[in-house]
Amino acid sequence: MKFQTGIESNTIFSSSASLLVHIAVLFSVLIILNEISDKPKTSRGFIQIAPKDFFMDKQTGVNNEKSNLKPKESASSKKENADKKLSDKLNQINESSQTIYDFSNLPVDTTSLDQVYHESTLDVTLHYPNGWTYIDQDVQNKLDGVTFWFTQTNISPPPYVHLEVEDKDLFDPQRYKYKTLINGYDIYFNDPQELEGQISQTIYIHTGSDEDYSLKLIIEGKSAFNSFQPIFFGMVKTFKFGKSLF
């Protein structure tokens, strides 16, 4: 009888222990589930990974676009550019239309040029006709101009030729229609002009040195001009200049 009672006691103990273990396990599971349910749910997303070079290329492209942007041209700048293009175009047209002369083909007469003018500050030499005289003008003891005129006439004003020292920086070859070469100088001139019965013609001498020169003839009447023009060209032919050594 005592043997059976021990077996029953062991059976009861084992059953109680097993039940406690299951209860403990169940309780642990409930705690874990409760903690999981209390955490905020996050939606499943994705991460975009781009190579470093891609961002550098994008940045470089933006910088290139900025560097290629040109500032807007102002209205005044546009006008200045348009005026310059027009001026250049007109200069090209004038150069292409300028007549080049061989000076030997022009009417030149030096037979009556027996008198010689010489000036020392610029070492200018010029032959002029018989019966003419001159007066020269100096500025700061340096030649500025000289005027030759015919004294043996009753015409008023008498025919005269004016030699003037020119500022080479103001020289514009486009102002002249004709060009020739004499004594190594470039010679420029236009057709004669008439004003109130007086005929005038200017010869510009471009020397390539510190000073340029011009000779201008003014004479009364077309026929008198035509007669004297070869002598005037002869005066141009005799013109020489050079720096004085002293």
MIDOSE-1310 file (N, C-alpha, C; in nm, 2 decimals, decimal comma, always signed):
residues 246
mkfq	+0,09/-0,12/+0,00/+0,00/+0,00/+0,00/+0,09/+0,12/+0,00; +0,19/+0,13/+0,07/+0,28/+0,25/+0,08/+0,35/+0,27/-0,05; +0,39/+0,16/-0,13/+0,45/+0,17/-0,26/+0,37/+0,24/-0,36; +0,25/+0,22/-0,37/+0,15/+0,28/-0,46/+0,14/+0,43/-0,43
tgie	+0,14/+0,46/-0,30/+0,12/+0,61/-0,27/+0,24/+0,69/-0,31; +0,36/+0,63/-0,32/+0,48/+0,71/-0,37/+0,47/+0,73/-0,51; +0,42/+0,63/-0,59/+0,41/+0,64/-0,73/+0,31/+0,75/-0,77; +0,21/+0,76/-0,70/+0,10/+0,86/-0,73/+0,16/+1,00/-0,69
snti	+0,24/+1,00/-0,59/+0,29/+1,14/-0,55/+0,39/+1,19/-0,66; +0,47/+1,09/-0,71/+0,56/+1,13/-0,82/+0,49/+1,18/-0,94; +0,38/+1,11/-0,97/+0,30/+1,14/-1,09/+0,24/+1,28/-1,08; +0,19/+1,31/-0,96/+0,13/+1,44/-0,94/+0,23/+1,55/-0,95
fsss	+0,35/+1,52/-0,90/+0,46/+1,62/-0,90/+0,50/+1,65/-1,04; +0,52/+1,54/-1,12/+0,56/+1,56/-1,26/+0,46/+1,64/-1,34; +0,34/+1,61/-1,32/+0,23/+1,68/-1,39/+0,23/+1,83/-1,36; +0,25/+1,86/-1,23/+0,25/+1,99/-1,19/+0,37/+2,07/-1,24
asll	+0,48/+2,01/-1,24/+0,60/+2,07/-1,29/+0,59/+2,10/-1,44; +0,54/+2,00/-1,52/+0,52/+2,02/-1,66/+0,43/+2,13/-1,69; +0,32/+2,14/-1,61/+0,22/+2,25/-1,63/+0,28/+2,38/-1,60; +0,36/+2,39/-1,50/+0,43/+2,52/-1,47/+0,52/+2,56/-1,58
vhia	+0,60/+2,46/-1,63/+0,69/+2,50/-1,74/+0,62/+2,55/-1,86; +0,50/+2,48/-1,90/+0,42/+2,53/-2,02/+0,37/+2,67/-1,99; +0,32/+2,69/-1,87/+0,27/+2,82/-1,84/+0,38/+2,93/-1,85; +0,50/+2,90/-1,80/+0,61/+2,99/-1,81/+0,65/+3,02/-1,95
vlfs	+0,65/+2,92/-2,04/+0,68/+2,94/-2,18/+0,57/+3,02/-2,25; +0,45/+2,99/-2,22/+0,34/+3,07/-2,28/+0,34/+3,21/-2,23; +0,38/+3,23/-2,11/+0,38/+3,37/-2,06/+0,50/+3,45/-2,13; +0,61/+3,38/-2,15/+0,72/+3,45/-2,22/+0,69/+3,48/-2,36
vlii	+0,62/+3,39/-2,42/+0,57/+3,42/-2,56/+0,48/+3,54/-2,57; +0,39/+3,54/-2,47/+0,29/+3,66/-2,47/+0,37/+3,79/-2,45; +0,47/+3,79/-2,36/+0,55/+3,91/-2,34/+0,62/+3,96/-2,46; +0,68/+3,86/-2,54/+0,76/+3,89/-2,66/+0,66/+3,95/-2,76
lnei	+0,54/+3,88/-2,78/+0,45/+3,93/-2,88/+0,40/+4,07/-2,85; +0,38/+4,10/-2,72/+0,33/+4,23/-2,67/+0,44/+4,33/-2,70; +0,57/+4,30/-2,68/+0,67/+4,40/-2,72/+0,68/+4,43/-2,87; +0,66/+4,33/-2,95/+0,67/+4,35/-3,09/+0,55/+4,43/-3,14
sdkp	+0,43/+4,40/-3,08/+0,32/+4,48/-3,12/+0,32/+4,63/-3,08; +0,40/+4,66/-2,97/+0,41/+4,79/-2,93/+0,50/+4,88/-3,01; +0,60/+4,82/-3,09/+0,69/+4,89/-3,18/+0,62/+4,95/-3,30; +0,66/+5,08/-3,34/+0,59/+5,13/-3,46/+0,63/+5,06/-3,58
ktsr	+0,53/+5,04/-3,67/+0,55/+4,96/-3,79/+0,62/+5,06/-3,89; +0,72/+5,01/-3,96/+0,78/+5,09/-4,07/+0,76/+5,02/-4,20; +0,73/+5,11/-4,30/+0,71/+5,06/-4,43/+0,84/+5,02/-4,50; +0,84/+4,92/-4,57/+0,96/+4,87/-4,64/+0,99/+4,96/-4,76
gfiq	+1,11/+5,02/-4,76/+1,15/+5,11/-4,86/+1,27/+5,06/-4,94; +1,34/+5,16/-5,02/+1,46/+5,12/-5,09/+1,56/+5,23/-5,08; +1,68/+5,20/-5,10/+1,79/+5,29/-5,10/+1,86/+5,30/-5,24; +1,87/+5,43/-5,29/+1,93/+5,44/-5,42/+2,07/+5,48/-5,40
iapk	+2,15/+5,40/-5,46/+2,30/+5,43/-5,45/+2,35/+5,47/-5,59; +2,41/+5,59/-5,59/+2,46/+5,64/-5,72/+2,61/+5,66/-5,71; +2,68/+5,63/-5,81/+2,83/+5,64/-5,80/+2,87/+5,79/-5,78; +2,98/+5,80/-5,72/+3,03/+5,94/-5,69/+3,06/+6,02/-5,82
dffm	+3,11/+5,95/-5,92/+3,13/+6,02/-6,05/+3,01/+6,07/-6,11; +2,89/+6,01/-6,09/+2,77/+6,06/-6,15/+2,74/+6,20/-6,09; +2,75/+6,22/-5,96/+2,72/+6,35/-5,90/+2,83/+6,45/-5,95; +2,95/+6,41/-5,97/+3,05/+6,50/-6,02/+3,02/+6,54/-6,16
dkqt	+2,98/+6,45/-6,24/+2,94/+6,48/-6,38/+2,83/+6,58/-6,38; +2,73/+6,56/-6,30/+2,61/+6,64/-6,30/+2,65/+6,78/-6,26; +2,74/+6,79/-6,15/+2,79/+6,92/-6,11/+2,87/+6,99/-6,21; +2,96/+6,92/-6,28/+3,04/+6,97/-6,39/+2,95/+7,02/-6,50
gvnn	+2,85/+6,95/-6,53/+2,76/+7,00/-6,64/+2,69/+7,13/-6,61; +2,65/+7,14/-6,48/+2,59/+7,27/-6,44/+2,69/+7,38/-6,45; +2,82/+7,36/-6,40/+2,92/+7,46/-6,41/+2,95/+7,50/-6,55; +2,95/+7,40/-6,64/+2,98/+7,43/-6,78/+2,87/+7,51/-6,84
eksn	+2,74/+7,48/-6,81/+2,63/+7,56/-6,86/+2,64/+7,70/-6,81; +2,68/+7,72/-6,68/+2,70/+7,86/-6,63/+2,81/+7,93/-6,70; +2,92/+7,86/-6,73/+3,04/+7,93/-6,79/+3,01/+7,96/-6,94; +2,92/+7,89/-7,00/+2,88/+7,91/-7,14/+2,78/+8,02/-7,16
lkpk	+2,72/+8,07/-7,05/+2,62/+8,17/-7,05/+2,70/+8,30/-7,08; +2,66/+8,38/-7,18/+2,72/+8,50/-7,22/+2,64/+8,62/-7,17; +2,70/+8,72/-7,11/+2,62/+8,83/-7,07/+2,55/+8,90/-7,18; +2,43/+8,95/-7,15/+2,36/+9,02/-7,26/+2,43/+9,14/-7,30
esas	+2,43/+9,16/-7,43/+2,50/+9,28/-7,49/+2,40/+9,40/-7,48; +2,46/+9,51/-7,43/+2,38/+9,63/-7,42/+2,35/+9,69/-7,55; +2,25/+9,77/-7,55/+2,20/+9,84/-7,68/+2,32/+9,92/-7,73; +2,39/+10,00/-7,64/+2,50/+10,08/-7,69/+2,61/+10,00/-7,75
skke	+2,64/+9,88/-7,69/+2,75/+9,80/-7,74/+2,71/+9,74/-7,88; +2,58/+9,71/-7,89/+2,54/+9,66/-8,02/+2,55/+9,77/-8,13; +2,52/+9,89/-8,09/+2,53/+10,00/-8,19/+2,67/+10,03/-8,23; +2,76/+10,02/-8,12/+2,90/+10,05/-8,15/+2,96/+9,94/-8,24
nadk	+2,92/+9,81/-8,22/+2,97/+9,70/-8,30/+2,92/+9,72/-8,44; +2,79/+9,76/-8,46/+2,73/+9,78/-8,59/+2,80/+9,89/-8,66; +2,83/+10,00/-8,59/+2,89/+10,11/-8,65/+3,03/+10,08/-8,70; +3,10/+10,00/-8,62/+3,24/+9,95/-8,65/+3,24/+9,87/-8,78
klsd	+3,14/+9,77/-8,78/+3,13/+9,69/-8,90/+3,10/+9,77/-9,02; +3,02/+9,87/-9,01/+2,98/+9,95/-9,12/+3,10/+10,03/-9,17; +3,18/+10,09/-9,07/+3,30/+10,17/-9,10/+3,40/+10,08/-9,17; +3,42/+9,96/-9,12/+3,52/+9,87/-9,18/+3,48/+9,83/-9,33
klnq	+3,35/+9,81/-9,34/+3,30/+9,78/-9,48/+3,32/+9,90/-9,57; +3,29/+10,02/-9,53/+3,31/+10,14/-9,61/+3,46/+10,16/-9,64; +3,55/+10,13/-9,55/+3,69/+10,14/-9,57/+3,73/+10,04/-9,68; +3,68/+9,92/-9,67/+3,72/+9,82/-9,77/+3,67/+9,86/-9,91
ines	+3,55/+9,92/-9,92/+3,50/+9,97/-10,04/+3,58/+10,08/-10,10; +3,62/+10,18/-10,01/+3,70/+10,29/-10,05/+3,84/+10,24/-10,10; +3,90/+10,15/-10,03/+4,03/+10,10/-10,07/+4,02/+10,03/-10,20; +3,92/+9,96/-10,23/+3,91/+9,89/-10,36/+3,88/+9,98/-10,47
sqti	+3,82/+10,10/-10,44/+3,78/+10,20/-10,54/+3,88/+10,31/-10,56; +3,99/+10,31/-10,48/+4,09/+10,41/-10,49/+4,18/+10,39/-10,61; +4,19/+10,50/-10,69/+4,27/+10,49/-10,82/+4,42/+10,51/-10,79; +4,50/+10,42/-10,84/+4,64/+10,43/-10,82/+4,71/+10,48/-10,94
ydfs	+4,78/+10,59/-10,93/+4,84/+10,66/-11,05/+4,99/+10,63/-11,05; +5,05/+10,63/-11,17/+5,19/+10,64/-11,18/+5,22/+10,79/-11,20; +5,30/+10,85/-11,11/+5,31/+10,99/-11,11/+5,37/+11,04/-11,24; +5,45/+10,96/-11,30/+5,51/+11,00/-11,43/+5,41/+11,02/-11,54
nlpv	+5,29/+10,97/-11,52/+5,18/+10,98/-11,62/+5,10/+11,11/-11,59; +5,12/+11,18/-11,48/+5,05/+11,30/-11,45/+5,12/+11,42/-11,52; +5,05/+11,52/-11,54/+5,11/+11,64/-11,61/+5,20/+11,71/-11,51; +5,33/+11,70/-11,53/+5,43/+11,76/-11,44/+5,52/+11,85/-11,52
dtts	+5,54/+11,98/-11,47/+5,63/+12,08/-11,54/+5,72/+12,14/-11,43; +5,85/+12,11/-11,44/+5,94/+12,17/-11,35/+6,03/+12,27/-11,42; +6,01/+12,31/-11,54/+6,10/+12,40/-11,62/+6,11/+12,54/-11,56; +6,00/+12,59/-11,50/+6,00/+12,72/-11,45/+6,03/+12,73/-11,30
ldqv	+6,07/+12,62/-11,24/+6,09/+12,62/-11,09/+6,24/+12,64/-11,06; +6,28/+12,77/-11,08/+6,42/+12,80/-11,07/+6,45/+12,85/-10,92; +6,36/+12,89/-10,85/+6,38/+12,93/-10,71/+6,37/+12,82/-10,61; +6,45/+12,83/-10,51/+6,46/+12,72/-10,41/+6,43/+12,77/-10,27
yhes	+6,33/+12,70/-10,21/+6,30/+12,73/-10,07/+6,37/+12,62/-9,98; +6,43/+12,67/-9,87/+6,49/+12,57/-9,78/+6,47/+12,62/-9,64; +6,43/+12,52/-9,55/+6,40/+12,55/-9,41/+6,48/+12,45/-9,33; +6,54/+12,50/-9,22/+6,64/+12,42/-9,15/+6,59/+12,33/-9,04
tldv	+6,48/+12,37/-8,97/+6,43/+12,30/-8,86/+6,39/+12,16/-8,90; +6,32/+12,14/-9,01/+6,28/+12,01/-9,06/+6,35/+11,98/-9,19; +6,44/+12,06/-9,23/+6,52/+12,04/-9,35/+6,44/+12,02/-9,47; +6,34/+12,11/-9,49/+6,24/+12,10/-9,60/+6,30/+12,18/-9,72
tlhy	+6,29/+12,12/-9,84/+6,33/+12,19/-9,96/+6,22/+12,18/-10,06; +6,20/+12,29/-10,13/+6,09/+12,30/-10,23/+6,13/+12,40/-10,34; +6,11/+12,36/-10,46/+6,13/+12,46/-10,57/+6,00/+12,53/-10,61; +6,01/+12,66/-10,64/+5,89/+12,73/-10,67/+5,92/+12,82/-10,79
pngw	+5,81/+12,87/-10,86/+5,83/+12,94/-10,99/+5,89/+13,08/-10,97; +5,95/+13,13/-11,09/+6,00/+13,27/-11,10/+5,88/+13,36/-11,08; +5,90/+13,48/-11,02/+5,80/+13,58/-11,00/+5,72/+13,55/-10,88; +5,75/+13,44/-10,80/+5,68/+13,41/-10,68/+5,76/+13,45/-10,56
tyid	+5,70/+13,47/-10,45/+5,77/+13,49/-10,32/+5,70/+13,41/-10,21; +5,75/+13,41/-10,09/+5,69/+13,33/-9,98/+5,70/+13,40/-9,85; +5,63/+13,35/-9,76/+5,64/+13,38/-9,61/+5,61/+13,25/-9,53; +5,70/+13,22/-9,44/+5,68/+13,10/-9,36/+5,65/+13,13/-9,22
qdvq	+5,58/+13,04/-9,16/+5,54/+13,05/-9,02/+5,60/+12,94/-8,93; +5,66/+12,98/-8,82/+5,72/+12,89/-8,73/+5,63/+12,89/-8,60; +5,63/+12,77/-8,54/+5,57/+12,76/-8,41/+5,67/+12,70/-8,31; +5,70/+12,77/-8,21/+5,81/+12,73/-8,11/+5,94/+12,69/-8,19
nkld	+5,97/+12,79/-8,27/+6,10/+12,78/-8,35/+6,11/+12,65/-8,44; +5,99/+12,61/-8,48/+5,98/+12,49/-8,57/+5,88/+12,52/-8,68; +5,92/+12,48/-8,81/+5,83/+12,51/-8,92/+5,69/+12,45/-8,90; +5,59/+12,54/-8,92/+5,45/+12,50/-8,92/+5,39/+12,51/-9,06
gvtf	+5,43/+12,61/-9,14/+5,37/+12,62/-9,27/+5,44/+12,73/-9,35; +5,43/+12,73/-9,48/+5,49/+12,83/-9,56/+5,39/+12,86/-9,68; +5,37/+12,98/-9,72/+5,28/+13,02/-9,83/+5,36/+13,09/-9,94; +5,34/+13,03/-10,06/+5,41/+13,09/-10,18/+5,30/+13,16/-10,26
wftq	+5,32/+13,28/-10,32/+5,22/+13,34/-10,40/+5,29/+13,42/-10,52; +5,21/+13,44/-10,62/+5,26/+13,50/-10,74/+5,24/+13,66/-10,72; +5,35/+13,73/-10,74/+5,35/+13,87/-10,71/+5,33/+13,95/-10,84; +5,36/+13,90/-10,96/+5,35/+13,98/-11,08/+5,21/+13,96/-11,14
tnis	+5,10/+14,00/-11,07/+4,97/+13,98/-11,13/+4,88/+14,09/-11,06; +4,78/+14,12/-11,13/+4,68/+14,22/-11,08/+4,56/+14,14/-11,02; +4,56/+14,01/-11,03/+4,45/+13,93/-10,98/+4,45/+13,93/-10,82; +4,33/+13,95/-10,77/+4,32/+13,95/-10,62/+4,21/+13,86/-10,58
pppy	+4,23/+13,76/-10,50/+4,37/+13,72/-10,44/+4,45/+13,66/-10,55; +4,58/+13,67/-10,54/+4,67/+13,61/-10,64/+4,68/+13,46/-10,62; +4,72/+13,38/-10,73/+4,74/+13,24/-10,71/+4,84/+13,21/-10,60; +4,82/+13,11/-10,52/+4,91/+13,08/-10,41/+4,91/+12,93/-10,38
vhle	+5,02/+12,88/-10,33/+5,04/+12,74/-10,29/+5,08/+12,75/-10,14; +5,01/+12,67/-10,06/+5,04/+12,67/-9,91/+5,09/+12,53/-9,88; +5,21/+12,53/-9,82/+5,27/+12,41/-9,76/+5,25/+12,40/-9,61; +5,19/+12,29/-9,56/+5,16/+12,28/-9,42/+5,21/+12,15/-9,36
vedk	+5,27/+12,16/-9,24/+5,31/+12,05/-9,17/+5,19/+11,98/-9,10; +5,16/+11,85/-9,12/+5,04/+11,79/-9,08/+5,07/+11,69/-8,96; +4,97/+11,67/-8,88/+4,98/+11,57/-8,77/+4,95/+11,43/-8,84; +5,05/+11,35/-8,83/+5,04/+11,22/-8,90/+4,93/+11,13/-8,84
dlfd	+4,90/+11,15/-8,71/+4,80/+11,07/-8,64/+4,66/+11,10/-8,69; +4,64/+11,21/-8,75/+4,51/+11,24/-8,80/+4,49/+11,20/-8,95; +4,59/+11,14/-9,01/+4,59/+11,10/-9,15/+4,49/+10,99/-9,17; +4,40/+11,01/-9,27/+4,30/+10,90/-9,31/+4,31/+10,89/-9,46
pqry	+4,36/+10,78/-9,51/+4,38/+10,76/-9,65/+4,24/+10,75/-9,72; +4,13/+10,71/-9,65/+4,00/+10,70/-9,71/+3,94/+10,83/-9,75; +4,00/+10,94/-9,71/+3,95/+11,07/-9,75/+3,99/+11,11/-9,89; +4,08/+11,03/-9,95/+4,14/+11,06/-10,08/+4,10/+10,96/-10,19
kykt	+4,08/+11,01/-10,31/+4,03/+10,92/-10,42/+4,15/+10,86/-10,49; +4,26/+10,94/-10,50/+4,38/+10,89/-10,58/+4,50/+10,88/-10,49; +4,59/+10,79/-10,54/+4,71/+10,76/-10,47/+4,83/+10,74/-10,57; +4,94/+10,79/-10,54/+5,06/+10,77/-10,62/+5,18/+10,77/-10,53
ling	+5,30/+10,74/-10,59/+5,43/+10,74/-10,52/+5,53/+10,83/-10,59; +5,59/+10,91/-10,50/+5,70/+11,00/-10,55/+5,81/+11,02/-10,45; +5,93/+11,01/-10,49/+6,05/+11,02/-10,40/+6,04/+10,94/-10,27; +5,97/+10,82/-10,29/+5,95/+10,73/-10,17/+5,84/+10,77/-10,08
ydiy	+5,76/+10,87/-10,11/+5,65/+10,91/-10,03/+5,52/+10,87/-10,09; +5,42/+10,83/-10,01/+5,29/+10,81/-10,06/+5,21/+10,94/-10,08; +5,16/+10,96/-10,20/+5,09/+11,09/-10,23/+4,94/+11,06/-10,25; +4,86/+11,14/-10,18/+4,72/+11,12/-10,19/+4,65/+11,25/-10,23
fndp	+4,55/+11,25/-10,32/+4,48/+11,37/-10,36/+4,34/+11,34/-10,41; +4,26/+11,44/-10,43/+4,12/+11,43/-10,48/+4,11/+11,51/-10,61; +4,00/+11,51/-10,67/+3,97/+11,60/-10,78/+3,97/+11,74/-10,73; +4,00/+11,84/-10,82/+3,99/+11,98/-10,78/+3,85/+12,02/-10,74
qele	+3,84/+12,12/-10,65/+3,72/+12,17/-10,60/+3,70/+12,31/-10,64; +3,58/+12,35/-10,67/+3,55/+12,49/-10,70/+3,46/+12,56/-10,60; +3,49/+12,68/-10,56/+3,41/+12,75/-10,46/+3,42/+12,90/-10,50; +3,30/+12,95/-10,54/+3,29/+13,09/-10,58/+3,40/+13,14/-10,68
gqis	+3,42/+13,05/-10,78/+3,51/+13,08/-10,89/+3,65/+13,05/-10,86; +3,69/+13,01/-10,74/+3,82/+12,97/-10,71/+3,83/+12,82/-10,71; +3,94/+12,77/-10,78/+3,97/+12,63/-10,79/+4,08/+12,59/-10,69; +4,06/+12,48/-10,62/+4,17/+12,44/-10,52/+4,19/+12,29/-10,54
qtiy	+4,31/+12,25/-10,50/+4,34/+12,11/-10,50/+4,45/+12,09/-10,39; +4,43/+11,98/-10,31/+4,53/+11,95/-10,21/+4,60/+11,82/-10,23; +4,73/+11,82/-10,22/+4,82/+11,70/-10,23/+4,87/+11,67/-10,09; +4,83/+11,55/-10,04/+4,88/+11,51/-9,91/+5,00/+11,41/-9,92
ihtg	+5,11/+11,45/-9,85/+5,23/+11,37/-9,86/+5,25/+11,29/-9,73; +5,23/+11,16/-9,74/+5,24/+11,07/-9,62/+5,38/+11,02/-9,62; +5,46/+11,06/-9,53/+5,61/+11,03/-9,53/+5,65/+10,91/-9,45; +5,56/+10,87/-9,35/+5,60/+10,75/-9,27/+5,70/+10,80/-9,16
sded	+5,72/+10,93/-9,14/+5,81/+10,97/-9,04/+5,73/+11,05/-8,93; +5,80/+11,14/-8,86/+5,73/+11,21/-8,75/+5,63/+11,31/-8,80; +5,65/+11,36/-8,92/+5,56/+11,46/-8,98/+5,51/+11,43/-9,12; +5,39/+11,46/-9,15/+5,34/+11,45/-9,28/+5,32/+11,60/-9,33
yslk	+5,30/+11,61/-9,46/+5,29/+11,74/-9,52/+5,18/+11,75/-9,62; +5,13/+11,87/-9,65/+5,03/+11,89/-9,76/+5,06/+12,01/-9,83; +5,04/+12,01/-9,96/+5,05/+12,13/-10,05/+4,91/+12,16/-10,11; +4,87/+12,28/-10,10/+4,74/+12,32/-10,15/+4,75/+12,44/-10,25
liie	+4,69/+12,42/-10,37/+4,69/+12,52/-10,47/+4,55/+12,59/-10,47; +4,55/+12,72/-10,47/+4,42/+12,80/-10,49/+4,45/+12,90/-10,59; +4,36/+12,90/-10,69/+4,38/+12,99/-10,81/+4,24/+13,03/-10,86; +4,24/+13,15/-10,92/+4,11/+13,20/-10,97/+4,09/+13,15/-11,11
gksa	+3,97/+13,09/-11,13/+3,93/+13,05/-11,27/+3,98/+12,91/-11,31; +3,89/+12,84/-11,38/+3,92/+12,70/-11,43/+4,03/+12,70/-11,53; +4,04/+12,79/-11,62/+4,14/+12,79/-11,72/+4,28/+12,81/-11,66; +4,28/+12,91/-11,57/+4,41/+12,94/-11,50/+4,46/+12,82/-11,42
fnsf	+4,36/+12,75/-11,36/+4,40/+12,63/-11,28/+4,46/+12,52/-11,37; +4,39/+12,50/-11,49/+4,44/+12,39/-11,58/+4,58/+12,43/-11,63; +4,61/+12,56/-11,65/+4,74/+12,59/-11,70/+4,85/+12,58/-11,59; +4,81/+12,61/-11,47/+4,91/+12,60/-11,36/+4,92/+12,46/-11,29
qpif	+4,83/+12,38/-11,31/+4,83/+12,25/-11,24/+4,96/+12,17/-11,27; +5,01/+12,16/-11,39/+5,14/+12,09/-11,41/+5,25/+12,15/-11,33; +5,26/+12,28/-11,32/+5,36/+12,34/-11,24/+5,34/+12,31/-11,09; +5,22/+12,30/-11,05/+5,19/+12,26/-10,91/+5,24/+12,12/-10,88
fgmv	+5,21/+12,03/-10,97/+5,26/+11,89/-10,96/+5,41/+11,89/-10,96; +5,47/+11,98/-11,04/+5,62/+11,99/-11,04/+5,67/+12,03/-10,91; +5,61/+12,12/-10,84/+5,65/+12,16/-10,70/+5,64/+12,04/-10,61; +5,54/+11,96/-10,62/+5,53/+11,84/-10,54/+5,64/+11,75/-10,57
ktfk	+5,68/+11,74/-10,69/+5,79/+11,65/-10,73/+5,92/+11,69/-10,67; +5,94/+11,82/-10,65/+6,07/+11,87/-10,60/+6,07/+11,87/-10,45; +5,96/+11,84/-10,38/+5,96/+11,85/-10,24/+6,05/+11,74/-10,17; +6,13/+11,78/-10,08/+6,21/+11,69/-10,00/+6,22/+11,74/-9,86
fgks	+6,24/+11,65/-9,77/+6,26/+11,69/-9,63/+6,35/+11,59/-9,56; +6,40/+11,63/-9,44/+6,49/+11,54/-9,36/+6,52/+11,61/-9,24; +6,56/+11,53/-9,14/+6,60/+11,58/-9,01/+6,73/+11,66/-9,02; +6,74/+11,77/-8,96/+6,86/+11,85/-8,96/+6,95/+11,79/-8,85
lf	+7,08/+11,78/-8,88/+7,18/+11,73/-8,79/+7,21/+11,82/-8,67; +7,18/+11,95/-8,69/+7,21/+12,05/-8,58/+7,09/+12,13/-8,55
